[in-house]
Amino acid sequence: MSTSSDTSTGRFSGKVALVTGASDRGIGGAIVERLSKEGASVVIANRHEPKRVLKRLERLKTPHLFHTCDVTSAEQIAELKTLVDQQFGKVDFLINNAGIELCQNLEEYGEAEWQQLLDINLSGAIRMTRAFLPLLPSPGGVILNVASALGLGGCVGFSVYSASKAGLTGFTQSLAWELGPKKIRVVAIAPGIVTTPMAMRFADECESREEVEQLRQDIESVHPLGVGAPHDVANAVAFLVSDEASWITGITLPLGWAPHYDLPMHRYV
């Protein structure tokens, strides 16, 4: 565990954001950096320490807490909740970003593989939300779930991953109704392909320049504005948790991709 405290200014000054799965080069790390630059105190819950992210927070003098936490463990989540309650006393923005990806056809999955994928991507978000609901301000708290384009549209090789992300969309919609009377908002985002290590591994697995070029064309065919970067996702998150989005709840916002997502990933599975 590492901690730091100082003063911050910005539109999120006085707010506390908890982000799961904030890796150094991924979406979560970009979200942490964006919110901290605008004054939020941040809590990072990861299985591994994001050293680059923590160094940036130190440079920004951002109040923060890092604690090792596996979202499949109710015990570790409870421990994290105690620490957050002691240091900050609340969580204004709960951002369920932790997730894994596995691209293979259904018959190739072992029982443990698909159970782990669902346990992290879907059940992990549910565990975190149940645990931290008591720390969310009412009114004013925001829960943001990081779903995926593949939760809104199908793709060869992603049946279980798509199920986990579609589950997040349904969770978001129903929970928005449950928490509406408390004026706690629940939203989700569905990014297309983003330049993170998890997504870009497909290019690394291509065996020729021709395959790389075909992959580029396939991706661009469903991304009118091109492939996104982690900061593009972080920008959307900053808007959705802000007061400017105070009348938005229950939605899953697509980011960067065309409505009819049909990437022919069978070329790469």
Residue, then its C-alpha position, 0 to 999 in steps of 0.5 A: m500500500s502507498t499513500s500520499s496527501d496534498t492539496s489540489t484544485g480543479r472542477f473535481s477538487g474535493k472529490v474522491a475517485l476509486v478506479t480498479g485496474a489502473s495499469d500504467r499504459g491502459i485505460g484505467g491509468a489514463i482515467v486516474e491521470r485525467l481526474s487527478k489533473e482536475g483535482a480529484s483524490v484517487v484510489i487505485a485498486n490493482r493486483h499489481e502496483p502501477k509504478r508509472v501512474l503513481k510517479r505521475l500522481e506524486r509529481l502532481k501532488t495528488p492525494h492518493l491511495f494505492h492498495t493491492c486488491d483482486v476484485t474476485s476477492a470479497e476479503q480484499i475488497a472489504e480491506l480496501k473499503t476500510l482503508v478508503d473510509q479511514q483516509f477519505g470517508k467517501v467515494d464520489f466516483l466508483i469506476n469499475n475498469a478491471g477486466i481481462e480479455l481472452c479471444q478464442n472460440l467457445e469450445e476451446y475454453g476450459e471451465a476455469e478460463w471462462q469462469q475467471l473471465l466472468d468473475i473479473n469482468l462482471s462479478g468483480a464490478i458487482r462486488m465492488t459496487r455492493a461494497f462501496l455503495p455505503l460510501l457513495p454520496s446521496p445525492g451526487g455519487v456516480i458509478l461508471n462501468v467500463a463495458s465494451a463495444l463487444g458487449l453491444g455487438g458480437c464478434v467471432g472468438f469473443s463469446v464469453y468476453s461479450a457476455s461479460k461486457a453485455g452483463l455490465t450493460g444490463f447491470t448498469q441499466s437496472l442499477a440506475w433505476e434502483l439508485g435513482p431515488k437516491k440521486i446516485r447515477v450509474v453509467a457505462i462506456a463501450p469503447g471500441i479498439v483502443t491502443t492498450p497492450m491488451a488490445m494491440r496484441f493482435a498486431d503482434e500476433c500477425e505473421s506478415r505485413e499483409e496481415v497487419e495491413q488487413l487488420r488495420q483495414d478491418i479496424e478502420s472499417v468500424h472506427p470512423l475516427g480511427v483507433g482511440a487512445p486511452h486519453d480519449v476514453a478518459n475524456a469521456v469518463a471525465f464528462l460522465v462523472s462531472d456535474e455537466a452530466s448530472w441528468i444522465t444515467g442508465i446509459t452505455l455510451p459507445l466510444g469511437w465505433a460504428p453502431h453495427y460492430d462487425l469486426p471480422m476477427h475470425r481472421y485472427v482467431 
